[in-house]
């Protein structure tokens, strides 16, 4: 009887721990653009920032944050 209870508890413990590994939080890396110059405040600047980050710096994307162009790694 005790072995059966121990087995059931171990099974549920393993199931609970394995389900926690399935949840992975992906943290994005952000860094200032090395190619963008000027103040990044409007839509054309945001588009240029994104373009320079993707094509020029070979990163995922870019956007204006606090008047600076920030690329996402």
N, C-alpha and C positions, 0 to 999 in steps of 0.2 A: 504494500500500500504506500509506504513512504517513498519507494523508488518511483512509483507512478506519479506521485505528486511532484517529486523533484524533477522528473522528466518534463512534466507539463510546465512547470515554472521556468525551466531552462529554455524550453521551446518558445514561450512567450517573451522571454528576455532577449533571445536571439532575434526573434521577429521584430521586436521594438527597436533594437539597436540597428538592424539592417535597414529599416525604413528611414531612420534618421540620416543615414549616409546618402540616401537618394536625394535629399534636399541640399542643394549646393547653391550658395550665394555667390554670384559673380560680381566682383568689384571691378569697376572700370578704372582704367588708368587715364589720367588727364595731365596734359602738359601744355605750356604756352607754345604757340606756333613760332617757329624760327623764321618763317618766310613772310608772314603777314606784317605789314607796317601800317601805322596810323591808328586811328581810333575805330573801334568796332562797335557801332551803335545802331545802324539801320539795316534794312533788309538786304540791299546790295552788298554791304560789307559782310553780313552774315553768310551770304551765298559765296562770296569770294573766300572767306575764311574756311568754309566747308570744302571748297574746291582745292585750295592750297594744302589743306591737311590731307585730303584723300589722294590727290594726284602728285603734289609736290613732295609731301613728306611720307607718303605711302602708309597713312594711318587710317583708322576706320571712318572718322568724321570730324567735323569741327563746328564750333558755334561761338557766338559772342557771349562773353560772361564778364561782367564788371568792366565793360569797355575794352576788353582784350580778347583776342582770338585764342581759343583754347581747343586743342586737338584731343580726340579720344583715341587711346592706344588700342 
